[in-house]
Amino acid sequence: MAVIKMNFFSATLGMQTNVTICLPTFSIRDGMKGLTYSDVYMPGRKYQVLWLLHGGTGDDSDYLHYSNIARYAEEHKLAVVMPADYNALYTDDPKGAKYFTYVADELPKLLNAVFPFSDKRKDNFIAGLSMGSTGAFKLAVAFPEKYCAALCMSGCARGPSNPKDGIAHSPVPPFITGDPRGVDDAWNYVEEQVERGKSMPRFFLTCGSDDTLAYLDYTTSVDRLKTLGLDVFYEEVPGYQHEWDFWDLSLQKAICSWLPILHREV
């Protein structure tokens, strides 16, 4: 497994930024199967990609420091992309950096041109924890043609109160992301996508039962997705709070069995 720390100038952010990438390479496990590096490094091979978003106060290195994501990626032949958003809520600031556009458009275009990533919808998954779960949900509902599945850990959709149903969600700044209302009002947006007949990703939501920070967003999101008739899997795990032990466990479950991962090259 190659772990790549990439620093480059982002046009949409208007500055240098970092992204951390896990890219499958020849491993001891391959050797034990009788493979050689020539079997692994074949032109034209592609990998499925997990776009993995960090939470508040974090950066692109969080998952490497606090989870076993590099090992999971190696074992399952999965590329993992971890961008840095800092505390920008994966949102376009009309007066500043365009983090939503960066993660949704510029970063995939760059990395698909440089690395052996599959750009097919069935091979791309969006995921995140806490603030990153909100970002993952926004990206999944804004661009359902890009991702076949979305994993939201300890949270999910947040946005302004929905005047249609009176349900309040955790407040976010009134930034916009390409349309007058903005996908930060995520529930109105996903309803519009469903009305348009868009093929939506499958949603995987999980939360610790003792997570006082995210539990309301999690349960509200599960109920709303079910009401909309979308394909949603959800799991509440007893005894866990807003913590890395839970997120690492969730990643392991998602990669091993929840997400439609091939566990091999494409």
Helices and strands as residue ranges (DSSP letters): E 2-10, E 15-23, H 28-32, H 37-40, E 48-53, H 62-66, H 69-75, E 78-83, H 99-101, I 102-106, H 107-114, G 121-123, E 124-129, H 131-142, E 149-153, H 186-195, E 202-208, H 215-227, E 232-237, H 244-253, I 254-258
